């Protein structure tokens, strides 16, 4: 049950990112932290990549290497699509190359952490 629930949580999280990135946020209070938006992107996409990795490996039975590759591709392509949609579908958002960079680095960090986790797991078996 937990494994099936993980895939549902992953899909809901992915949809929530899309909604949050495409709605008008100009009315929300401004956060007064330097680079808060980029930190948000970094953390959001690290978590997105991790959720897709665990969903692919544990729910859909991908090998860890294949799951890692596909999870990274999903996070990267999804981030690119969201940035293009922000530029084309919204009037209050625009494509930001630095958001793409933050998304990519977040997904890359998750990849590195999960690679390290997998190596430790194999050594402990």
Backbone bond lengths (Angstrom), bond angles and torsions (degrees), N, CA, C in turn:
res aa  C-N    CA-C-N  psi(-1)  N-CA   C-N-CA  omega(-1)  CA-C   N-CA-C  phi
1 X - - - 1.464 - - 1.529 111.20 -
2 X 1.333 115.55 -41.70 1.461 119.52 -179.20 1.525 111.19 -61.98
3 X 1.336 116.37 -39.32 1.458 120.06 -179.25 1.525 111.75 -65.72
4 X 1.326 117.59 -41.24 1.467 120.59 177.11 1.521 110.20 -67.49
5 X 1.313 115.85 -37.78 1.457 120.42 178.21 1.517 111.94 -63.88
6 X 1.323 116.35 -32.69 1.460 120.69 179.20 1.522 111.33 -62.66
7 X 1.311 117.26 -42.76 1.462 120.69 178.47 1.532 110.61 -63.94
8 X 1.316 117.13 -39.92 1.468 121.08 177.87 1.532 109.97 -63.71
9 X 1.327 117.12 -44.91 1.468 121.09 178.61 1.529 109.88 -61.33
10 X 1.324 116.88 -41.87 1.462 121.11 179.65 1.522 111.39 -61.76
11 X 1.307 116.83 -44.41 1.473 120.86 179.56 1.529 110.47 -66.11
12 X 1.320 117.25 -43.37 1.471 120.75 178.13 1.526 110.59 -62.17
13 X 1.328 117.49 -42.56 1.466 121.74 178.39 1.529 110.54 -61.52
14 X 1.317 116.68 -42.87 1.460 121.40 179.32 1.529 110.86 -62.46
15 X 1.319 116.31 -44.32 1.474 120.64 177.52 1.530 110.52 -64.25
16 X 1.328 116.95 -40.70 1.468 120.91 179.89 1.533 110.99 -61.95
17 X 1.321 116.81 -38.89 1.471 119.80 176.65 1.523 109.78 -62.32
18 X 1.326 116.47 -46.49 1.467 120.22 -179.96 1.521 110.71 -58.49
19 X 1.308 117.12 -47.07 1.467 120.91 -179.51 1.528 110.28 -62.59
20 X 1.336 116.58 -48.05 1.467 120.40 -178.07 1.524 111.78 -61.82
21 X 1.316 116.31 -32.81 1.465 120.03 -177.99 1.524 113.50 -83.56
22 X 1.323 117.08 -14.61 1.467 119.43 -176.47 1.531 113.87 -110.67
23 X 1.327 118.25 -7.57 1.463 119.78 178.86 1.531 110.26 -84.61
24 X 1.299 115.40 162.70 1.459 121.76 177.66 1.523 109.01 -77.55
25 X 1.325 116.22 116.72 1.464 120.03 -179.77 1.526 111.85 -110.80
26 X 1.309 116.94 11.32 1.462 119.70 -176.95 1.526 112.01 -65.75
27 X 1.317 117.23 -20.66 1.461 120.77 -179.19 1.533 112.58 -87.99
28 X 1.323 117.13 -11.06 1.460 120.60 179.68 1.519 109.60 -76.17
29 X 1.341 117.07 152.51 1.464 119.21 178.71 1.531 111.17 -64.74
30 X 1.303 116.36 146.07 1.457 122.97 179.55 1.526 109.55 -76.28
31 X 1.325 117.04 133.94 1.460 122.10 175.56 1.521 106.97 -88.63
32 X 1.325 115.96 126.83 1.464 120.05 -174.68 1.531 111.21 -96.38
33 X 1.334 116.05 57.78 1.459 122.11 176.59 1.527 106.72 -124.73
34 X 1.324 115.84 130.95 1.459 118.92 178.83 1.522 110.15 -59.24
35 X 1.287 116.38 132.02 1.460 123.48 177.50 1.529 113.45 60.20
36 X 1.322 118.60 25.88 1.470 121.44 -179.43 1.518 111.32 -57.82
37 X 1.323 116.38 -39.23 1.462 120.70 -179.87 1.529 110.60 -63.63
38 X 1.327 116.92 -42.78 1.473 120.40 -179.03 1.522 110.82 -70.11
39 X 1.312 117.58 -37.09 1.472 121.29 176.23 1.529 109.31 -63.23
40 X 1.325 116.96 -42.70 1.460 121.55 176.81 1.524 110.54 -58.54
41 X 1.327 117.25 -47.57 1.466 121.14 179.36 1.525 110.76 -60.75
42 X 1.320 116.94 -46.08 1.458 122.49 -178.88 1.533 111.11 -57.74
43 X 1.309 116.72 -52.16 1.470 121.55 -177.93 1.529 111.12 -67.37
44 X 1.318 116.64 -42.58 1.461 121.68 -179.18 1.522 111.61 -59.37
45 X 1.328 116.72 -44.25 1.460 119.56 -177.31 1.525 112.68 -80.55
46 X 1.314 118.17 -25.11 1.471 119.95 171.57 1.529 108.84 -64.66
47 X 1.323 116.07 -44.86 1.465 120.28 178.47 1.524 111.39 -66.95
48 X 1.328 117.10 -40.37 1.463 120.96 178.28 1.530 110.40 -59.44
49 X 1.311 116.32 -46.85 1.461 120.30 -179.64 1.529 109.95 -62.36
50 X 1.333 116.93 -44.29 1.461 120.63 179.55 1.520 112.70 -62.41
51 X 1.307 116.71 -43.31 1.469 119.97 179.07 1.522 111.24 -63.28
52 X 1.340 116.72 -43.73 1.463 118.81 178.68 1.525 111.27 -65.78
53 X 1.321 117.09 -37.19 1.467 119.89 177.58 1.527 110.35 -59.21
54 X 1.314 117.13 -53.47 1.475 120.21 -178.00 1.524 111.52 -64.64
55 X 1.325 117.05 -35.46 1.471 119.51 177.33 1.525 110.87 -66.14
56 X 1.312 116.70 -43.84 1.468 119.94 -179.24 1.522 111.65 -67.25
57 X 1.327 116.85 -41.95 1.467 120.22 -175.68 1.525 111.96 -77.48
58 X 1.319 117.38 -48.09 1.460 119.64 -172.38 1.527 114.24 -90.44
59 X 1.317 117.01 -28.59 1.463 119.11 -179.56 1.522 111.37 -96.18
60 X 1.320 116.39 -45.44 1.464 120.02 -175.34 1.527 112.84 -98.28
61 X 1.335 117.11 1.71 1.476 124.18 171.77 1.532 114.25 64.89
62 X 1.320 118.22 33.61 1.456 121.17 171.99 1.524 108.19 -73.22
63 X 1.318 116.87 154.97 1.465 119.20 172.20 1.524 107.38 -68.42
64 X 1.342 118.11 154.86 1.472 118.69 179.75 1.532 113.57 -56.49
65 X 1.329 118.65 -40.67 1.471 120.21 179.79 1.517 111.53 -66.37
66 X 1.326 116.53 -44.66 1.465 120.41 179.55 1.533 109.79 -66.95
67 X 1.326 116.70 -41.05 1.457 120.69 178.02 1.514 111.95 -60.86
68 X 1.337 116.29 -40.37 1.464 120.93 178.90 1.525 110.28 -64.11
69 X 1.317 116.63 -46.69 1.462 120.81 -179.70 1.524 111.10 -62.25
70 X 1.322 116.93 -49.56 1.466 120.01 -178.26 1.529 112.04 -67.08
71 X 1.317 117.70 -36.99 1.467 119.85 178.40 1.523 110.57 -64.48
72 X 1.332 116.45 -40.92 1.464 119.34 177.49 1.523 110.42 -64.22
73 X 1.330 116.49 -44.80 1.468 120.25 179.82 1.528 110.59 -61.27
74 X 1.328 117.01 -43.47 1.474 120.70 178.25 1.524 109.99 -58.41
75 X 1.343 117.15 -49.59 1.462 120.63 -177.82 1.530 110.84 -63.10
76 X 1.324 117.24 -44.16 1.462 120.90 -178.31 1.531 111.37 -64.99
77 X 1.315 116.75 -50.71 1.473 120.89 -177.75 1.529 110.40 -65.24
78 X 1.325 116.93 -41.63 1.461 120.98 177.88 1.531 110.26 -58.95
79 X 1.331 117.01 -44.51 1.463 120.82 178.48 1.513 112.16 -61.55
80 X 1.321 116.46 -40.92 1.460 120.49 178.36 1.528 110.95 -65.16
81 X 1.316 116.50 -44.17 1.469 120.77 179.31 1.522 110.59 -61.40
82 X 1.322 117.09 -44.50 1.468 120.79 179.92 1.528 110.31 -60.92
83 X 1.330 117.92 -43.19 1.467 120.16 179.54 1.529 111.17 -62.83
84 X 1.314 117.83 -42.00 1.468 120.90 178.19 1.528 110.03 -65.10
85 X 1.334 116.70 -42.06 1.475 119.96 178.72 1.523 111.28 -64.27
86 X 1.327 117.95 -37.17 1.463 120.27 177.10 1.525 110.26 -60.63
87 X 1.308 116.06 -37.34 1.461 120.14 -178.03 1.525 112.23 -76.46
88 X 1.339 117.02 -31.65 1.465 119.66 -174.55 1.526 114.24 -99.37
89 X 1.332 118.21 -30.88 1.470 120.24 -174.43 1.519 114.57 -99.68
90 X 1.317 117.27 -19.55 1.464 118.94 -175.38 1.527 110.40 -113.75
91 X 1.316 114.56 157.77 1.465 119.35 175.52 1.524 111.30 -104.55
92 X 1.332 116.61 -11.20 1.467 120.34 -177.24 1.524 112.34 -105.69
93 X 1.314 117.51 -3.14 1.468 121.69 -179.28 1.515 109.08 -126.28
94 X 1.314 116.11 159.81 1.460 120.25 176.69 1.521 109.46 -145.88
95 X 1.319 115.02 162.23 1.449 120.84 177.56 1.520 108.82 -66.17
96 X 1.314 116.49 131.42 1.458 121.65 -179.37 1.527 108.18 -128.72
97 X 1.321 116.09 114.70 1.462 120.89 -179.17 1.522 110.90 -60.23
98 X 1.325 117.41 -34.54 1.462 120.07 -179.63 1.529 111.77 -69.50
99 X 1.332 117.52 -27.86 1.469 120.12 172.03 1.529 110.14 -65.65
100 X 1.320 116.38 -41.79 1.472 120.82 177.83 1.527 109.65 -61.67
101 X 1.318 116.86 -42.02 1.470 121.05 178.72 1.534 110.13 -63.67
102 X 1.334 117.38 -45.23 1.462 120.74 179.17 1.527 110.79 -63.57
103 X 1.328 117.29 -42.20 1.469 121.32 177.14 1.528 110.44 -59.05
104 X 1.322 115.69 -47.22 1.454 121.07 -177.24 1.526 111.54 -65.12
105 X 1.319 117.00 -44.11 1.467 119.43 178.68 1.528 111.96 -65.66
106 X 1.324 117.06 -34.51 1.462 119.94 175.61 1.524 111.05 -63.29
107 X 1.326 116.03 -45.79 1.469 120.49 178.42 1.531 110.62 -65.38
108 X 1.336 117.32 -38.10 1.465 120.63 177.97 1.527 111.92 -65.58
109 X 1.332 116.69 -40.63 1.463 119.15 177.37 1.524 110.26 -61.74
110 X 1.319 116.86 -44.13 1.468 120.10 178.13 1.523 110.42 -60.94
111 X 1.321 117.49 -38.52 1.459 121.70 177.82 1.522 110.51 -62.08
112 X 1.323 117.06 -45.09 1.460 120.61 179.23 1.526 111.79 -64.15
113 X 1.320 116.32 -43.89 1.468 120.60 179.71 1.525 110.28 -63.48
114 X 1.316 117.13 -43.97 1.464 120.52 179.91 1.525 111.92 -68.63
115 X 1.323 117.96 -34.04 1.470 120.78 175.32 1.522 110.08 -63.26
116 X 1.319 115.94 -44.33 1.467 121.01 177.82 1.527 110.13 -63.25
117 X 1.321 116.95 -43.38 1.466 122.41 177.74 1.529 110.50 -58.77
118 X 1.329 116.79 -44.46 1.465 120.88 -179.77 1.524 111.63 -65.21
119 X 1.324 117.40 -39.24 1.468 120.68 178.35 1.524 110.91 -65.32
120 X 1.322 117.06 -41.23 1.467 120.60 177.94 1.530 110.66 -65.59
121 X 1.304 116.13 -40.23 1.468 121.27 179.97 1.519 111.46 -62.81
122 X 1.333 116.71 -41.22 1.462 121.19 179.75 1.523 109.94 -67.61
123 X 1.342 118.49 -41.04 1.462 121.56 179.49 1.511 112.14 -64.54
124 X 1.340 117.67 -33.05 1.451 121.55 -176.91 1.524 113.75 -82.44
125 X 1.302 117.76 -6.75 1.476 120.24 -179.42 1.489 111.60 -81.74
